[in-house]
Amino acid sequence: MADTADETAETYDPARYERPSVTVDVVIFTLIDRELHVLLVRRKRWPYEGFWAIPGGFVQMHESLEDAARRELEEETGVRDIYIEQLYTFGDPDRDPRTRVISVAYFALVRADRQRLRVSDESLDVRWFPVREIPSPLAFDHDRILATALARLRSKLEYTTLAFELLPEVFSILELKHIYEQIFGEKLDKGNFYRKIKDAGVLEETGLLREGRGRPTRLYRFRRDRGDGQFVFRWREARIDADDSQEHHPSS
């Protein structure tokens, strides 16, 4: 380790120190055909040539971490203009065979119909994959990054209204319930879910009905003036236990 006791602004030499590289990786979730998907790119070059990976790349000296994440995401996939949130930092010394690399991961939940995917020159393909059908193993430590992002996403649904980002302007309670079920990976009791969401005060009746088989379905919109300040959804209290999974619950 270099002696830094006598260093000053004039004598400091960064070349005297080993410096790890820094990358960003961006985990993007969406719902397609009522199933939770994640966006992956297929690597074109070493290392992990031909492996599927989370979109990302190296941070340039002049840019912030978030700017780098947005740039890499757009360059590799075409996805742009979305809200991303920092997830976690991954820094195992041997996570990248090229050199010592520290990766700062981000994640987001988006509507796939608002994005147009494209393949970059550095990738073979870009594609949405169902979370339950991920091509394994992913490149680098991306299986671990994906698992961490999925756990964070599920956690955030308990105290934020993030799930509403996947809904159209007006929607039914059942459509909202299905989003929660897909992200949590568990069935929720219709009656308990309806009561907890209604009690949260984040829904506004539209007065509109959707016609279909059976009686019309009441439609709602999200009250954006409510925000996340008072929203709490203890989903485990609305889950269906295995012993109760065969019971019939009346429609709401």
Secondary structure as GFF3:
##gff-version 3
##sequence-region A 1 252
A	DSSP	three_ten_helix	14	16	.	.	.	ID=ss1
A	DSSP	beta_strand	21	32	.	.	.	ID=ss2
A	DSSP	beta_strand	35	43	.	.	.	ID=ss3
A	DSSP	beta_strand	52	53	.	.	.	ID=ss4
A	DSSP	beta_strand	56	58	.	.	.	ID=ss5
A	DSSP	alpha_helix	65	77	.	.	.	ID=ss6
A	DSSP	beta_strand	85	90	.	.	.	ID=ss7
A	DSSP	beta_strand	101	109	.	.	.	ID=ss8
A	DSSP	three_ten_helix	112	114	.	.	.	ID=ss9
A	DSSP	beta_strand	123	130	.	.	.	ID=ss10
A	DSSP	three_ten_helix	131	133	.	.	.	ID=ss11
A	DSSP	alpha_helix	142	156	.	.	.	ID=ss12
A	DSSP	three_ten_helix	162	166	.	.	.	ID=ss13
A	DSSP	alpha_helix	173	184	.	.	.	ID=ss14
A	DSSP	alpha_helix	190	200	.	.	.	ID=ss15
A	DSSP	beta_strand	203	210	.	.	.	ID=ss16
A	DSSP	beta_strand	217	222	.	.	.	ID=ss17
A	DSSP	three_ten_helix	235	237	.	.	.	ID=ss18
A	DSSP	three_ten_helix	242	244	.	.	.	ID=ss19
###
